[in-house]
Amino acid sequence: MPETALSVAGLTQYLKDLLEEDPQLQQLWVMGDVTSLHNHVSGLFFTLSDSEGMAAMKCVVWGSLRDRLIQIPKVGQQVCVLGSVQLFTKRGEYQLRTLQILPMGEGLQALRANQLKARLAAEGFFDPARKRPLPPYPKQIAVVTSPTAAAWGDIQRTLEQRNPGVRVLFSPAIVQGDLAPASIAKALARVERDNRAELIILARGGGAVEDLDCFNDERVVRAIALCERPVITGIGHQRDECLADLVADLAAHTPTAAAEFAIPPIAQLYQAHQQRQQALTRALVRRFEQESQHLQSLKQRLMELPAHSRPLQQAQTRLHLCQEKLAALNPQAVLERGYALARQENGALVRSPEDVSSGQILTLQLPRGRITVQVIQDQG
């Protein structure tokens, strides 16, 4: 046996040390397609293969790290794996001990969008409680879109048809490409500074999904949230909502629909005005009838009050008694019974013979008239 011969265990251990101690292999990114997947209680086991099928390697995410993955991969998905190389001496196999898995291509974009959505949702941007009601009859509406977009023409025609008296303020913006997010945010801020519009429509016509990426940009979401007036979005046609739709006060599927939501048709306004007039007339008639009936009821009660009011009857009885007492004490009634009142010249009543003297002139007050007499003899 050659002196340089190695045992299987010795060679395997040498390779293990060589691989696992190499700094470049302790933490590296590997890109490939997931061709098999087995989610076991001890860990997540999957195979990462070259897109051309020329090579493959086994990967594992041990149970303690599985909950930290951003996303669980799927068979057929292209991913980028962060991990370190391990070699099992008993089987002579190496595998990638995985620390993190990121989707590639559209999956990576979706992941980033979901992360941004979750972060903005945590800040309360999508809370239904913060959405504001639209003004029922706005007189001035601002439109943010591209001047060359079909959406601008659709909105103008719709608003003109529904209510030609509404004033439309245009704030141009780029709505596609890398420059679009900053341009849209600037256009919205321009409307806010102008401070005339009661409502904002942010619109873009249909297009490919990638053409609408600017409406998932954080700058656009924050610009919409900062608007002091309600915002309606009309972006694309019949698709999943973008982040701009979620933060807006109302999301429409098309620019035309956004314009229809913004203002009611003038015929509807006229009909509503007529209905309010009719309702007001009916209310006034009902109120007049109710008040008339109430007045008649009060009149009837007033007429019946002497016959049914016990306090009034008691008061009338007391009044009669007082009248009888007053009549009994009336001096005129005493005179009617044959008495007379004698008064001296100064008007004082003669109450006894001592009050007069012989020859004094007195006035006698009778029940009907007065006479003047002279005292002939003092009987005091």
C-alpha positions in Angstrom: 0.0 0.0 0.0 1.4 3.4 -0.9 2.5 5.5 2.0 0.5 8.5 0.7 -2.8 6.6 0.5 -5.7 8.3 2.5 -8.6 6.6 4.2 -12.1 7.5 3.1 -12.7 9.2 6.4 -9.4 11.1 6.1 -10.1 12.4 2.6 -13.7 13.3 3.5 -12.6 15.2 6.6 -9.9 17.0 4.5 -12.6 18.1 2.0 -14.9 19.1 4.8 -12.2 21.3 6.4 -11.3 22.7 3.0 -14.9 23.7 2.2 -16.2 24.8 5.5 -13.1 26.9 6.4 -13.0 28.7 3.1 -14.1 32.3 3.8 -15.7 32.6 0.4 -17.9 29.6 1.0 -19.0 30.5 4.5 -21.5 33.1 3.3 -22.4 33.3 -0.4 -25.4 33.9 -2.6 -26.3 31.1 -5.1 -29.0 31.6 -7.8 -31.0 28.7 -9.3 -34.4 27.1 -9.8 -36.1 25.1 -7.1 -36.7 21.6 -8.6 -37.7 19.7 -5.5 -39.0 20.7 -2.1 -39.7 18.8 1.2 -41.0 20.6 4.3 -40.0 18.3 7.1 -40.4 18.8 10.9 -36.6 19.1 11.2 -36.2 21.6 8.4 -36.9 22.6 4.9 -35.1 20.5 2.3 -35.0 21.5 -1.4 -32.8 21.1 -4.5 -31.4 24.1 -6.3 -30.7 23.5 -10.0 -29.1 25.4 -12.8 -31.6 26.9 -15.2 -30.1 24.7 -18.0 -30.2 21.6 -15.9 -26.4 21.1 -16.0 -25.9 21.1 -12.2 -27.8 20.8 -9.0 -27.1 21.0 -5.3 -29.0 20.1 -2.1 -30.0 22.9 0.3 -31.5 22.8 3.8 -33.1 25.4 6.1 -33.0 24.0 9.6 -36.1 24.3 11.7 -34.7 27.2 13.9 -34.2 29.3 10.8 -37.3 28.4 8.8 -39.5 31.0 10.6 -37.0 33.8 9.6 -37.4 33.3 5.9 -38.9 36.1 4.0 -40.7 33.7 1.7 -41.1 29.9 1.5 -40.0 28.9 -2.0 -42.1 26.9 -4.5 -41.1 24.3 -7.0 -40.3 26.0 -10.3 -39.5 29.3 -8.7 -36.2 31.1 -9.4 -34.6 32.1 -6.2 -31.4 33.5 -4.8 -30.1 31.6 -1.7 -27.8 32.9 1.0 -25.9 30.2 2.9 -22.7 28.3 3.6 -21.3 25.1 2.3 -21.4 22.0 4.5 -20.1 18.5 3.9 -21.5 15.3 5.6 -18.7 12.8 6.1 -20.9 9.8 6.5 -22.5 10.2 3.0 -19.7 12.2 1.3 -22.3 14.8 0.2 -22.2 18.5 0.4 -25.2 20.8 0.8 -25.9 24.5 1.2 -26.9 25.4 4.8 -29.4 28.1 3.9 -29.9 31.3 5.9 -32.3 33.3 3.7 -34.2 32.9 0.4 -35.1 35.7 -1.9 -37.3 35.4 -5.0 -35.9 36.6 -8.4 -37.4 38.6 -11.2 -41.1 39.4 -10.7 -41.1 37.6 -7.5 -38.5 39.9 -6.1 -40.5 42.9 -7.2 -43.6 41.5 -5.6 -41.7 40.9 -2.4 -40.5 44.4 -2.3 -44.0 45.8 -3.0 -45.5 43.6 -0.3 -42.8 44.8 2.2 -43.5 48.5 1.3 -47.2 47.9 1.5 -46.9 46.3 5.0 -44.7 49.2 6.2 -47.1 51.9 4.9 -50.0 50.0 6.3 -48.3 50.0 9.7 -48.0 53.8 9.5 -51.8 54.0 8.9 -51.8 55.1 5.3 -54.5 52.6 4.3 -56.7 52.9 7.3 -60.3 53.3 6.2 -60.9 55.7 9.1 -58.6 58.3 7.5 -60.5 58.3 4.2 -62.5 61.5 3.6 -65.9 61.8 2.0 -66.1 63.4 -1.4 -67.7 66.9 -1.7 -71.3 66.3 -3.1 -71.3 69.2 -5.6 -67.7 70.4 -6.2 -67.3 73.5 -8.3 -63.6 73.1 -9.0 -61.7 69.9 -9.7 -58.0 69.3 -10.3 -56.8 66.6 -12.6 -53.2 65.2 -12.4 -52.2 63.2 -15.4 -50.1 63.4 -18.6 -51.2 66.1 -21.1 -50.7 63.6 -23.9 -52.6 60.7 -22.2 -56.0 59.6 -23.4 -57.1 59.7 -19.8 -57.0 63.6 -19.9 -59.4 63.7 -22.8 -61.7 61.1 -21.3 -61.9 63.0 -18.1 -62.6 66.3 -19.8 -65.4 64.9 -21.9 -67.0 63.1 -19.0 -66.9 66.2 -16.7 -68.3 68.4 -19.6 -71.2 66.0 -20.2 -72.1 65.6 -16.6 -71.8 69.2 -15.6 -70.4 71.9 -17.9 -70.4 74.4 -15.1 -67.6 72.6 -13.2 -64.2 74.3 -13.5 -61.3 71.9 -14.3 -57.8 72.7 -13.2 -55.0 70.7 -14.9 -51.7 69.9 -13.2 -49.6 68.0 -15.7 -47.3 65.1 -14.7 -45.3 62.2 -16.1 -47.2 59.0 -15.4 -44.8 56.3 -16.7 -41.2 55.6 -16.2 -38.5 56.3 -13.6 -39.3 60.1 -13.6 -43.0 59.5 -12.9 -43.0 59.2 -9.1 -41.3 62.6 -8.5 -43.4 64.2 -11.2 -46.7 63.0 -9.8 -45.7 64.1 -6.2 -44.8 67.5 -7.6 -48.1 67.8 -9.5 -50.1 67.0 -6.4 -48.1 69.5 -4.3 -48.8 72.1 -7.0 -52.6 71.6 -6.6 -52.2 71.9 -2.8 -50.4 75.2 -3.1 -52.9 76.6 -5.6 -55.6 75.8 -3.0 -58.6 76.3 -5.3 -59.7 72.7 -6.1 -62.1 70.9 -3.9 -61.2 67.5 -5.3 -58.3 65.8 -7.1 -58.4 63.1 -9.8 -55.1 61.2 -10.3 -55.4 59.3 -13.5 -53.6 57.2 -16.1 -55.0 55.0 -18.9 -54.5 51.2 -19.1 -51.1 49.7 -19.8 -48.8 46.9 -18.9 -48.2 46.1 -15.3 -44.7 47.4 -15.3 -45.9 50.7 -16.8 -48.0 51.2 -13.6 -45.1 50.7 -11.2 -44.8 54.4 -10.4 -48.2 54.2 -8.6 -46.7 51.7 -6.2 -43.8 54.1 -5.4 -43.6 55.3 -1.8 -43.2 59.0 -2.9 -46.6 58.9 -4.7 -48.3 57.2 -1.7 -47.0 59.8 0.7 -47.9 62.7 -1.7 -51.5 61.5 -1.9 -51.7 61.1 1.9 -50.4 64.7 2.4 -53.2 66.2 0.2 -55.7 68.2 2.3 -58.6 67.6 -0.2 -60.0 64.2 -1.2 -58.2 62.2 -4.0 -59.8 59.9 -6.5 -57.6 57.5 -8.5 -58.4 56.2 -12.0 -55.4 54.1 -13.0 -55.6 51.4 -15.6 -58.4 48.9 -16.3 -59.8 46.1 -14.2 -56.7 45.0 -12.3 -55.3 44.5 -8.8 -55.2 47.7 -6.8 -51.9 49.5 -6.6 -50.7 51.3 -3.5 -52.0 54.7 -4.8 -55.5 53.2 -5.0 -55.2 52.0 -1.4 -54.2 55.4 0.0 -56.7 57.4 -2.1 -60.0 58.3 -0.7 -61.8 56.6 -3.6 -60.3 54.2 -6.3 -62.0 53.9 -9.7 -61.0 51.4 -12.4 -60.7 53.9 -15.2 -60.2 57.7 -15.6 -63.8 57.9 -17.0 -65.1 56.2 -13.9 -63.1 58.5 -11.7 -64.7 61.6 -13.4 -68.2 60.0 -12.9 -67.5 59.5 -9.2 -66.3 63.1 -8.9 -69.5 64.9 -9.8 -73.2 63.8 -10.3 -74.8 64.6 -13.7 -76.5 68.0 -13.9 -79.8 66.3 -14.6 -79.5 64.4 -11.4 -78.8 67.7 -9.6 -81.9 69.3 -11.1 -84.0 66.3 -10.1 -82.6 66.3 -6.6 -83.4 70.1 -6.4 -87.0 69.4 -7.5 -87.3 66.6 -5.0 -86.1 68.9 -2.2 -88.6 71.6 -3.3 -91.4 69.1 -3.2 -90.3 67.7 0.1 -90.1 71.2 1.6 -93.6 72.0 0.3 -95.1 68.8 1.7 -93.4 69.5 5.0 -94.8 73.0 5.2 -98.3 71.8 4.3 -98.1 69.1 7.0 -96.8 71.5 9.5 -99.6 74.0 8.7 -102.2 71.3 9.0 -100.7 70.1 12.3 -100.6 73.7 13.7 -104.1 74.4 12.6 -105.4 71.3 14.3 -103.5 72.2 17.4 -105.0 75.7 17.4 -108.5 74.3 17.0 -107.8 72.0 19.9 -106.7 74.9 22.1 -109.7 76.9 21.1 -112.0 74.0 22.0 -110.3 73.5 25.4 -110.5 77.3 26.0 -114.3 77.2 25.4 -114.7 74.2 27.7 -112.5 75.6 30.3 -115.2 77.3 32.6 -117.3 74.1 32.7 -114.4 71.7 33.4 -111.8 73.6 35.3 -112.1 72.9 39.0 -109.7 75.6 40.1 -111.7 78.1 38.0 -114.9 77.0 39.6 -113.4 77.3 43.1 -112.2 80.8 42.2 -115.6 81.8 41.0 -117.2 80.5 44.2 -114.8 82.6 46.3 -115.5 85.6 44.1 -119.2 85.3 44.7 -118.7 85.1 48.5 -116.5 88.2 48.4 -119.0 90.0 46.3 -121.7 89.2 48.8 -119.5 90.5 51.7 -118.7 93.7 49.8 -122.4 94.2 49.1 -123.3 93.8 52.8 -120.6 96.3 53.8 -121.5 98.8 51.1 -122.8 102.1 52.7 -125.2 102.7 49.9 -126.9 99.4 50.8 -127.3 100.7 54.4 -128.9 103.9 53.1 -131.3 101.9 51.0 -132.7 100.4 54.2 -133.9 103.9 55.3 -130.8 105.4 57.0 -129.1 108.7 56.2 -125.5 110.0 56.8 -125.1 113.4 58.5 -122.0 115.4 57.6 -120.7 118.6 59.0 -119.7 121.4 56.7 -116.1 120.1 56.6 -117.4 116.7 55.4 -116.9 114.9 58.8 -119.6 112.3 59.7 -121.8 113.2 62.7 -121.5 110.2 64.9 -123.1 111.6 68.2 -125.1 114.6 69.4 -122.0 116.0 70.9 -120.5 116.5 67.5 -123.1 119.3 66.6 -124.5 122.4 68.2 -127.7 124.4 67.8 -127.9 126.4 64.6 -125.2 124.3 62.9 -125.8 123.5 59.2 -125.5 119.8 58.3 -125.8 117.9 55.0 -127.9 114.7 55.0 -126.9 112.0 52.5 -130.0 110.0 51.5 -130.2 106.9 49.3 -131.0 109.2 46.4 -129.7 112.7 46.8 -128.7 115.1 49.6 -130.5 117.7 51.7 -129.2 120.6 53.9 -130.6 121.0 57.4 -130.1 123.2 60.4 -129.9 121.9 63.9 -132.7 123.6 65.9 -132.0 122.1 69.2 -129.0 120.3 70.6 -130.1 117.1 72.3 -126.7 116.3 73.7 
